[in-house]
Structures are given as structure tokens and as C-alpha cells.
Amino acid sequence: AKAICDHVRDIWFGTPEGEF
């Protein structure tokens, strides 16, 4: 996760980086 949103989303949902 490059951005904060990606980082948080990666931890909470565990989705691959590239969403937002």
C-alpha cells in the first residue's frame, strides 16, 4: 500500500494495493 488509504484498507480488509 503506497497511500494511507491503501495501508489502512490493507490492514482492515486485507485487499491488494491498487484500490485507491
N, C-alpha and C positions, 0 to 999 in steps of 0.2 A: 504493500500500500504506500503510494507516494504522497498522497494528501492526507489530511487529518480525517476527513470523512471516510476515506478508504481504510485508514488504520482502525478507526473505531468500528466500522462496519465489518472489517476482517475479524476483529475480536468478538463482536457480538454475534454476527450471523456466521462468520467463517467463510464468507464468499470470496472468490478470487478477485484480485485487484483489477480494476478496469470499469467499475460501475460508474462512479462519479469522481 
